[in-house]
């Protein structure tokens, strides 16, 4: 067993960059341990991930704000506090804040993450009109 306290002494909030559009901050909750990584992630309005996939899947638990999650070939789905999303292994997807509201979620990523290209601006803005 390993007990992880709420805020590790050396755990620094990180501004994410190359695989995100907009300003995104992440706090480590559990550094990668046995292929599992847990981060508390804060997206400013309009910020989002690039397309990506997880080797063994991902769980998102929305804690505050409003946003979107979208799997390839499907319509974007709205995210609200209390929502939990299961993304199956290898499913190509993106997630992030709406244009008018920040979003925070806990991201539990299983296995490695394969990052891809940014989400097309028209596709992202189209989600806002739903």
Secondary structure, DSSP 8 states (H G I E B T S, - for coil): -----SS-TT---EEE-TTEES-EEEEEEEEEETTEEEEEEEE-TT-EE-SEEETT-EEEEEEEEEEEEEETTS--EEEETT-EEEE-TT--EEEEEBTTB-EEEEEEEES-EEE-----HHHHHHHHT-
